[in-house]
Amino acid sequence: MLISDRRDAFLAAAEISLAVESAATPTGAIDSVATVGVCDVSPGAVNSTPSRVKLETDVRDIDLTRRDIVLRAIERPATESPEGTSNFERKF
């Protein structure tokens, strides 16, 4: 497969991970935390294009309104990825 034709799920996950890192910073609060803790890449072989990635993130804040702003900032890039289909699921 030509590199221009591949849809690398890990590249989308990397963009989302960067969004997670930067989402909590603008709040200016020390209580805003956003971290990617798990990145599960499939099929997990060095000679294949990743077709699926599962990210697990932790987003916390003592102010629920601020927390929700951070979640929305992460949700945008997670659902608008050009690399393929994304499912954004909140678990509380």
Summary of the structure (lengths in Angstrom):
residues: 92
radius of gyration: 14.5
end to end distance: 40.0
largest distance: 47.5
contacts: 219
relative contact order: 0.24
helix: 40%
strand: 21%
